Amino acid sequence: MTPVKLACLDLAGTTIGDTDMVERAFAEAIATQGIVPGTSAYARAMVHVHRSRGCPKIEVFRGIFPGNEAQAQAANLTFERSYEGAIERAGLVPIPGTIEAIEKLRQAGLKIALITGFSRATLGRVLSSLSWVDMLDLALCPEDAGRGRPYPDMVLTAVLRSGVDDVRQVAVAGDSESDMLCGRRAGASIVAGVLTGVHTRERLLGGGATHILDSIAEFPGLVLGNEVGAPSVVTSAS
């Protein structure tokens, strides 16, 4: 069996508990473009936001404002300002067990890559607020890889930059369907869905999760305590 040498961890909803901050930033962003709470357009837009979690933020806005790049870009800029403002006011709190999980993985010799759908500017702001940033080997956003989730590019970029020999030496953890699709398409041996974020067990399994965990705290036990290729959950993914 191939041992895991690289862990690719999602950010929002997986390692940091900021899902409400992200949701509010999306709501504020679309409101500046005339889509306000209480309207059917707002309800449709927020359903799209929920379904698209984990994907590049600009792509989410392009889905809400199809054919209007100026609106999508304006909304994306507002989102970034709103989210970064929320970080400045409240800071970012790691999901319980995150730091301990990363420490266990590092002690076992794994490299750690943080993967996100945020822009490079927002990711930089996030990293500057994390006390555990020195524990990371890589922090990647869609701009670093060419395409964001659900495409496999960010995980594959992490493989290339970390010098890992085989995609089967990768374990992915995330809280959204797009995280699962990304990991499976990249060929990772473990693609673990965590239930601390936005999507349900069913959505995670539908995206191809090989395992379902209550939180990231269980991830080291899965990665270090089981042989890659051992029996996993029965998924509904193709």
Rosetta silent file (secondary structure, phi, psi, omega in degrees, C-alpha in Angstrom):
SEQUENCE: MTPVKLACLDLAGTTIGDTDMVERAFAEAIATQGIVPGTSAYARAMVHVHRSRGCPKIEVFRGIFPGNEAQAQAANLTFERSYEGAIERAGLVPIPGTIEAIEKLRQAGLKIALITGFSRATLGRVLSSLSWVDMLDLALCPEDAGRGRPYPDMVLTAVLRSGVDDVRQVAVAGDSESDMLCGRRAGASIVAGVLTGVHTRERLLGGGATHILDSIAEFPGLVLGNEVGAPSVVTSAS
SCORE:     score description
SCORE:     0.000 S_00000001
   1 L     0.000  147.750 -177.420    0.000    0.000    0.000 S_00000001
   2 L   -87.669  122.064  178.854    1.159    3.544   -0.744 S_00000001
   3 L   -72.462  149.284  178.567    1.761    5.695    2.356 S_00000001
   4 L   -79.139  132.436  179.692    0.323    9.197    2.410 S_00000001
   5 L  -120.606  -12.125 -178.469    2.967   11.925    2.142 S_00000001
   6 E  -138.005  128.321  175.290    0.866   15.009    1.409 S_00000001
   7 E  -109.607  123.482  177.663   -2.298   16.278    3.103 S_00000001
   8 E  -106.112  112.679 -173.274   -4.373   18.822    1.188 S_00000001
   9 E  -112.325  132.226  174.011   -6.721   20.612    3.571 S_00000001
  10 E   -69.726  164.291 -177.631   -9.557   22.969    2.708 S_00000001
  11 L   -98.152  -84.592 -173.939   -9.814   26.256    4.577 S_00000001
  12 E   -64.333  124.714  177.438  -13.314   27.600    5.311 S_00000001
  13 L    87.511  -10.943 -179.309  -15.504   25.063    7.090 S_00000001
  14 L  -114.322  -52.258  179.613  -12.736   22.471    7.330 S_00000001
  15 L  -110.495  -25.083  173.542   -9.835   24.024    9.233 S_00000001
  16 E  -126.076  143.746 -173.993  -11.344   27.383   10.200 S_00000001
  17 L   -93.849   67.506 -174.551  -14.901   27.966   11.376 S_00000001
  18 L  -118.371   23.641 -174.539  -15.854   30.959    9.284 S_00000001
  19 H   -60.598  -35.788  178.873  -18.798   29.676    7.266 S_00000001
  20 H   -67.174  -38.861  178.287  -21.131   32.369    8.657 S_00000001
  21 H   -63.135  -41.289  178.948  -18.622   35.098    7.770 S_00000001
  22 H   -64.871  -44.287 -179.693  -18.376   33.786    4.237 S_00000001
  23 H   -60.689  -44.195  179.346  -22.158   33.616    3.904 S_00000001
  24 H   -64.134  -38.827  179.609  -22.578   37.203    5.106 S_00000001
  25 H   -64.658  -39.542  175.544  -19.884   38.406    2.721 S_00000001
  26 H   -62.577  -44.881 -178.528  -21.691   36.762   -0.210 S_00000001
  27 H   -61.606  -43.131  178.864  -24.993   38.341    0.877 S_00000001
  28 H   -65.326  -37.506 -177.782  -23.408   41.798    1.140 S_00000001
  29 H   -65.635  -46.118 -178.456  -21.727   41.381   -2.223 S_00000001
  30 H   -73.724  -25.395  177.745  -24.853   40.528   -4.176 S_00000001
  31 H   -64.347  -34.463  178.820  -26.822   43.244   -2.334 S_00000001
  32 L   -66.782  -17.180  179.014  -24.510   45.869   -3.843 S_00000001
  33 L  -103.599   17.042  172.730  -25.650   44.596   -7.237 S_00000001
  34 L    90.442    4.379  177.862  -29.345   44.976   -6.425 S_00000001
  35 L  -101.368  101.713 -169.655  -30.115   41.452   -5.216 S_00000001
  36 L  -112.867  155.362  178.930  -31.448   42.053   -1.712 S_00000001
  37 L   -54.765  145.371  179.185  -32.885   39.817    1.046 S_00000001
  38 L    95.108   -6.094  178.892  -36.576   39.066    0.804 S_00000001
  39 L  -106.565  157.074  178.325  -36.633   38.725   -2.978 S_00000001
  40 H   -66.320  -32.215  178.200  -36.843   35.566   -5.060 S_00000001
  41 H   -63.985  -38.231  178.203  -33.668   36.620   -6.852 S_00000001
  42 H   -65.577  -45.185  179.954  -31.846   36.715   -3.518 S_00000001
  43 H   -60.024  -43.692  178.844  -33.135   33.264   -2.573 S_00000001
  44 H   -63.960  -41.843 -178.741  -31.990   31.836   -5.917 S_00000001
  45 H   -63.777  -41.492 -178.110  -28.596   33.498   -5.617 S_00000001
  46 H   -72.125  -29.388  172.353  -27.977   32.143   -2.123 S_00000001
  47 H   -63.781  -42.847  177.670  -28.964   28.625   -3.228 S_00000001
  48 H   -62.623  -41.513  177.921  -26.347   28.958   -5.957 S_00000001
  49 H   -58.757  -47.025 -177.819  -23.809   30.177   -3.383 S_00000001
  50 H   -63.009  -44.612 -179.129  -24.496   27.169   -1.162 S_00000001
  51 H   -65.559  -29.662 -172.391  -24.233   24.682   -4.015 S_00000001
  52 L   -96.400    7.621 -177.010  -21.020   26.268   -5.275 S_00000001
  53 L   -57.792  139.569 -176.646  -19.124   26.421   -1.992 S_00000001
  54 L    97.329  -21.807  179.403  -15.475   25.542   -2.401 S_00000001
  55 L   -79.958  162.336  176.959  -15.366   26.870   -5.958 S_00000001
  56 L   -55.692  136.602 -175.174  -13.446   30.058   -6.856 S_00000001
  57 H   -61.724  -39.217  179.399  -15.433   33.027   -5.569 S_00000001
  58 H   -62.471  -35.068  178.631  -15.304   34.875   -8.880 S_00000001
  59 H   -68.881  -33.251  175.987  -16.797   31.821  -10.605 S_00000001
  60 H   -62.207  -45.001 -179.530  -19.645   31.788   -8.079 S_00000001
  61 H   -69.349  -32.857  175.313  -20.450   35.400   -8.958 S_00000001
  62 H   -64.850  -31.118  176.074  -20.203   34.673  -12.667 S_00000001
  63 H   -71.117  -31.109  179.200  -22.867   32.030  -12.100 S_00000001
  64 H   -78.923  -34.764 -178.740  -25.108   34.576  -10.361 S_00000001
  65 L  -119.609   65.401 -176.814  -24.526   37.280  -13.004 S_00000001
  66 L   -60.817  133.423  176.970  -24.156   35.276  -16.235 S_00000001
  67 L    79.458    2.251 -179.999  -22.914   37.318  -19.159 S_00000001
  68 L  -127.025   83.131 -176.109  -22.144   40.353  -17.004 S_00000001
  69 H   -63.364  -35.272 -179.371  -18.461   40.241  -16.125 S_00000001
  70 H   -62.796  -42.968  177.830  -18.483   43.787  -14.717 S_00000001
  71 H   -64.855  -43.496  179.823  -21.169   42.864  -12.180 S_00000001
  72 H   -60.442  -43.775 -179.362  -19.398   39.638  -11.256 S_00000001
  73 H   -67.441  -39.797  179.430  -16.104   41.472  -10.715 S_00000001
  74 H   -64.941  -43.034  178.940  -17.774   44.235   -8.694 S_00000001
  75 H   -64.916  -39.717  179.802  -19.541   41.702   -6.478 S_00000001
  76 H   -63.669  -40.202  178.504  -16.325   39.751   -6.028 S_00000001
  77 H   -63.310  -42.667  177.643  -14.473   42.885   -4.930 S_00000001
  78 H   -63.266  -41.588  177.874  -17.206   43.646   -2.382 S_00000001
  79 H   -56.645  -48.485 -177.275  -17.041   40.056   -1.133 S_00000001
  80 H   -62.135  -42.965  179.758  -13.290   40.323   -0.558 S_00000001
  81 H   -64.990  -41.536 -179.024  -13.602   43.644    1.274 S_00000001
  82 H   -65.384  -46.504 -178.204  -16.463   42.357    3.420 S_00000001
  83 H   -66.642  -44.016  179.524  -14.733   39.118    4.353 S_00000001
  84 H   -65.183  -34.666  175.731  -11.401   40.757    5.069 S_00000001
  85 H   -64.605  -38.725  178.607  -13.194   43.355    7.205 S_00000001
  86 H   -65.541  -37.206  177.165  -14.838   40.571    9.183 S_00000001
  87 H   -62.365  -43.798 -179.082  -11.427   38.979    9.771 S_00000001
  88 H   -62.893  -37.209 -177.976  -10.087   42.271   11.100 S_00000001
  89 H   -77.412  -42.843 -170.194  -13.037   42.657   13.484 S_00000001
  90 H  -115.599  -15.041 -175.762  -13.401   39.088   14.741 S_00000001
  91 L    73.756 -177.401  179.293  -10.318   37.161   13.657 S_00000001
  92 L  -120.741  133.003 -177.739  -10.398   33.552   12.527 S_00000001
  93 L  -110.517  125.772  179.037  -10.981   30.647   14.875 S_00000001
  94 E   -68.071  146.915  171.004   -9.709   27.182   13.927 S_00000001
  95 L   -57.558  136.648  179.445  -12.146   24.285   13.973 S_00000001
  96 L   -51.405  129.302  179.180  -11.524   22.411   17.260 S_00000001
  97 L    94.781   -7.745 -176.730   -8.741   19.886   16.750 S_00000001
  98 H   -62.002  -53.332 -175.376   -7.283   21.566   13.644 S_00000001
  99 H   -63.184  -42.178  178.127   -3.930   22.579   15.082 S_00000001
 100 H   -62.837  -39.449  179.546   -3.496   19.251   16.854 S_00000001
 101 H   -63.366  -45.399  179.772   -4.363   17.402   13.644 S_00000001
 102 H   -63.782  -40.150  178.397   -1.798   19.321   11.622 S_00000001
 103 H   -60.673  -42.916  179.753    0.824   18.732   14.318 S_00000001
 104 H   -62.912  -42.180 -179.374    0.191   14.981   14.218 S_00000001
 105 H   -66.381  -41.713  179.723    0.480   14.892   10.445 S_00000001
 106 H   -66.203  -41.152  179.039    3.689   16.914   10.459 S_00000001
 107 H   -62.431  -27.325  178.372    5.199   14.750   13.176 S_00000001
 108 L   -84.882    0.827  176.116    4.505   11.749   10.955 S_00000001
 109 L    93.365    6.411  179.523    6.480   13.418    8.163 S_00000001
 110 L   -78.986  149.525  169.638    3.602   14.576    5.962 S_00000001
 111 E   -89.837  148.084 -174.859    3.667   17.828    4.058 S_00000001
 112 E  -118.344  123.605  175.383    0.662   20.107    4.568 S_00000001
 113 E  -117.560  127.573  173.814   -1.008   22.108    1.808 S_00000001
 114 E   -93.369  131.330 -175.115   -3.868   24.501    2.504 S_00000001
 115 E  -127.030  135.279 -173.683   -6.220   24.795   -0.482 S_00000001
 116 L  -146.681  161.564  173.461   -8.940   27.409   -0.922 S_00000001
 117 L   -94.757    0.857  176.238  -11.340   29.050   -3.351 S_00000001
 118 L   -69.208  159.665  174.078  -10.376   32.499   -2.075 S_00000001
 119 L   -72.742  168.351  178.577   -8.362   34.852   -4.259 S_00000001
 120 H   -60.567  -39.969 -179.491   -4.653   35.309   -3.630 S_00000001
 121 H   -62.825  -45.936 -179.647   -5.309   38.667   -1.922 S_00000001
 122 H   -68.438  -40.581  178.496   -7.886   37.206    0.461 S_00000001
 123 H   -60.018  -40.743  177.796   -5.774   34.126    1.119 S_00000001
 124 H   -59.682  -41.073  178.446   -2.868   36.388    2.044 S_00000001
 125 H   -66.005  -40.169  178.617   -5.059   38.211    4.558 S_00000001
 126 H   -62.401  -47.961 -176.872   -6.242   34.895    5.986 S_00000001
 127 H   -61.944  -36.310 -179.100   -2.704   33.555    6.346 S_00000001
 128 H   -68.392  -18.275 -179.030   -1.537   36.691    8.133 S_00000001
 129 H   -97.157   -5.407 -178.197   -4.221   36.139   10.762 S_00000001
 130 L   -93.111  125.545  179.263   -3.395   32.468   11.415 S_00000001
 131 L   -72.892  -17.204 -176.011   -1.031   31.756   14.291 S_00000001
 132 L  -104.477   20.555 -176.862   -0.299   28.332   12.807 S_00000001
 133 H   -62.741  -29.897 -179.167    0.729   29.493    9.335 S_00000001
 134 H   -68.792  -12.013  179.551    4.332   28.305    9.945 S_00000001
 135 H   -83.689   -6.587 -176.309    3.008   24.735   10.150 S_00000001
 136 L   -95.955  142.742  174.276    2.005   24.831    6.479 S_00000001
 137 L   -90.631  -34.239 -178.988    4.228   23.845    3.575 S_00000001
 138 E  -143.120  151.953  170.867    1.972   25.319    0.893 S_00000001
 139 E  -139.944  112.739 -170.744   -1.089   27.548    0.648 S_00000001
 140 E  -118.216  143.035  173.752   -2.737   27.507   -2.769 S_00000001
 141 L  -124.812  172.176 -177.778   -5.581   29.391   -4.423 S_00000001
 142 H   -54.760  -34.982 -178.946   -7.048   29.041   -7.923 S_00000001
 143 H   -63.124  -24.301 -179.935   -4.658   31.676   -9.296 S_00000001
 144 H   -78.418  -19.906 -169.984   -1.724   29.430   -8.372 S_00000001
 145 H  -117.651  -15.996 -177.296   -3.037   26.463  -10.325 S_00000001
 146 L   107.532  -50.889  177.179   -4.945   27.757  -13.326 S_00000001
 147 L  -135.879  148.022  176.372   -8.370   26.479  -12.302 S_00000001
 148 L   -92.018 -173.127  176.604  -10.059   26.134   -8.954 S_00000001
 149 L   -64.176  148.723   13.649  -12.291   23.382   -7.650 S_00000001
 150 L   -86.700    6.970  177.685  -14.014   21.188   -8.718 S_00000001
 151 L   -68.098  157.596 -175.463  -11.103   20.796  -11.155 S_00000001
 152 L   -82.713   -0.141 -166.507   -8.095   18.821   -9.857 S_00000001
 153 H   -56.639  -42.429 -175.709   -5.541   21.548  -10.589 S_00000001
 154 H   -67.465  -40.972  176.886   -4.845   22.783   -7.045 S_00000001
 155 H   -65.063  -42.373  179.650   -4.203   19.307   -5.649 S_00000001
 156 H   -66.010  -35.611  175.435   -2.020   18.457   -8.635 S_00000001
 157 H   -64.300  -39.928  177.246   -0.130   21.737   -8.187 S_00000001
 158 H   -62.726  -39.412  177.518    0.459   20.796   -4.540 S_00000001
 159 H   -60.777  -47.203 -178.181    1.801   17.414   -5.690 S_00000001
 160 H   -65.053  -44.759 -175.157    4.228   19.071   -8.096 S_00000001
 161 H   -73.285  -26.806 -178.068    5.417   21.742   -5.666 S_00000001
 162 H   -90.148   -9.988  178.318    5.859   19.345   -2.758 S_00000001
 163 L    77.973   17.790  177.385    7.792   16.802   -4.781 S_00000001
 164 L   -68.877  139.931 -173.050    5.417   13.931   -4.027 S_00000001
 165 L   -80.809  -26.899 -167.345    6.008   11.031   -6.411 S_00000001
 166 L  -145.612  133.075  179.804    2.509    9.636   -6.798 S_00000001
 167 H   -61.534  -21.166  178.019   -0.985   11.126   -6.550 S_00000001
 168 H   -71.995   -9.280  176.481   -1.936    8.084   -4.487 S_00000001
 169 H   -88.332   12.332 -177.086    0.286    9.513   -1.747 S_00000001
 170 E  -108.956  138.997  170.865   -2.208   12.360   -1.286 S_00000001
 171 E  -122.262  133.226 -177.891   -5.034   12.663    1.230 S_00000001
 172 E  -115.094  141.321  173.689   -7.622   15.422    0.828 S_00000001
 173 E  -132.734  133.983  179.328  -10.019   16.811    3.449 S_00000001
 174 E  -162.437  169.827 -175.668  -12.838   19.256    2.792 S_00000001
 175 L  -112.665    5.178 -177.480  -16.413   20.166    3.658 S_00000001
 176 L  -125.361  159.200  177.614  -17.904   20.711    0.208 S_00000001
 177 H   -58.234  -38.750 -179.096  -18.898   18.610   -2.782 S_00000001
 178 H   -66.332  -31.034  174.673  -16.379   20.506   -4.932 S_00000001
 179 H   -61.581  -43.713 -178.037  -13.595   19.513   -2.502 S_00000001
 180 H   -66.105  -44.512  178.803  -14.523   15.869   -3.011 S_00000001
 181 H   -60.804  -42.696  179.170  -14.677   16.176   -6.794 S_00000001
 182 H   -59.947  -49.077 -178.370  -11.291   17.897   -6.835 S_00000001
 183 H   -63.413  -42.942 -179.283   -9.659   15.194   -4.731 S_00000001
 184 H   -66.866  -41.848 -179.252  -11.143   12.317   -6.692 S_00000001
 185 H   -67.281  -27.231  178.199  -10.255   13.840  -10.047 S_00000001
 186 H   -79.693  -13.682  178.670   -6.679   14.396   -8.857 S_00000001
 187 L    90.608   15.156  179.633   -6.348   10.712   -7.965 S_00000001
 188 L   -63.015  142.606 -179.014   -5.925   11.099   -4.195 S_00000001
 189 L   -74.469  -34.080  177.550   -6.225    7.829   -2.285 S_00000001
 190 E  -118.622  125.711  175.178   -8.142    9.407    0.593 S_00000001
 191 E  -129.079   95.623 -171.673  -10.802   12.047   -0.026 S_00000001
 192 E   -98.677  125.783  174.155  -12.403   12.745    3.336 S_00000001
 193 E   -92.308  130.111  178.625  -15.546   14.795    3.736 S_00000001
 194 E  -107.480  147.617 -172.166  -15.901   16.597    7.059 S_00000001
 195 L   -98.347   21.301 -179.544  -19.254   17.575    8.530 S_00000001
 196 L   -95.149    2.450 -174.947  -18.201   20.889   10.105 S_00000001
 197 L  -119.002 -132.508 -165.875  -18.991   22.969    7.029 S_00000001
 198 L   -93.709  -30.389 -171.227  -21.638   23.581    4.421 S_00000001
 199 L  -106.744  150.736 -176.739  -22.544   20.295    2.763 S_00000001
 200 L   -77.512  167.569  174.621  -24.310   17.213    4.070 S_00000001
 201 H   -52.668  -42.729 -177.364  -23.016   13.671    4.218 S_00000001
 202 H   -64.585  -41.956  178.791  -25.092   12.906    1.110 S_00000001
 203 H   -65.886  -39.462  179.344  -23.603   15.787   -0.883 S_00000001
 204 H   -65.717  -43.060  176.966  -20.090   14.792    0.147 S_00000001
 205 H   -64.924  -38.064  178.344  -20.661   11.183   -0.838 S_00000001
 206 H   -63.122  -29.225  177.899  -22.189   12.358   -4.097 S_00000001
 207 L   -81.403   -8.799  176.687  -18.980   14.254   -4.797 S_00000001
 208 L   110.072   16.679  179.402  -16.943   11.096   -4.302 S_00000001
 209 L   -56.347  135.031  174.987  -15.882   11.127   -0.655 S_00000001
 210 L   -87.235  -23.183  179.753  -14.060    7.949    0.313 S_00000001
 211 E  -145.383  151.524  173.797  -14.656    8.630    4.014 S_00000001
 212 E  -118.312  126.962 -178.418  -16.953   10.838    6.096 S_00000001
 213 E  -120.378  149.398  175.935  -15.546   12.381    9.293 S_00000001
 214 L   -66.396  -35.468  178.818  -17.211   14.412   12.020 S_00000001
 215 L  -161.982  174.055  179.032  -14.327   16.892   11.881 S_00000001
 216 H   -63.152  -20.590 -179.932  -10.712   17.410   10.857 S_00000001
 217 H   -59.963  -26.274 -179.094   -9.711   16.115   14.301 S_00000001
 218 H   -86.943   -8.716 -173.205  -10.368   12.575   13.012 S_00000001
 219 H   -64.142  -44.353  179.267   -8.273   13.026    9.870 S_00000001
 220 H   -60.628  -38.359  178.398   -4.858   12.003   11.291 S_00000001
 221 H   -61.873  -38.198  177.714   -6.321    8.773   12.642 S_00000001
 222 H   -67.605  -47.910 -174.945   -7.677    7.976    9.201 S_00000001
 223 H   -71.450  -40.363 -174.020   -4.483    8.900    7.349 S_00000001
 224 H   -95.191  -21.597 -173.990   -1.983    7.420    9.789 S_00000001
 225 H   -98.981   -7.867 -179.232   -3.980    4.570   11.260 S_00000001
 226 L  -125.997  145.658  172.386   -5.264    2.899    8.129 S_00000001
 227 L   -68.721  135.172  173.930   -3.578    1.497    5.083 S_00000001
 228 L   -62.930  131.179 -177.989   -4.408    3.500    1.983 S_00000001
 229 L   100.411   -4.636  175.971   -6.719    1.324   -0.059 S_00000001
 230 L   -66.744  160.836  179.643   -8.371   -0.231    3.007 S_00000001
 231 L   -55.097  135.517 -178.691  -12.144   -0.610    2.855 S_00000001
 232 L  -123.339 -170.932  179.962  -13.866    2.750    3.055 S_00000001
 233 L   -64.938  154.268  174.368  -17.418    4.019    3.095 S_00000001
 234 L   -81.126  120.554 -177.503  -19.693    2.906    0.285 S_00000001
 235 L  -105.368  162.728  177.318  -20.102    5.949   -1.913 S_00000001
 236 L  -100.041    6.750 -177.655  -22.644    6.867   -4.513 S_00000001
 237 L   -78.648  151.847  176.422  -20.049    8.514   -6.698 S_00000001
 238 L   -87.599    0.000    0.000  -19.176    7.206  -10.096 S_00000001
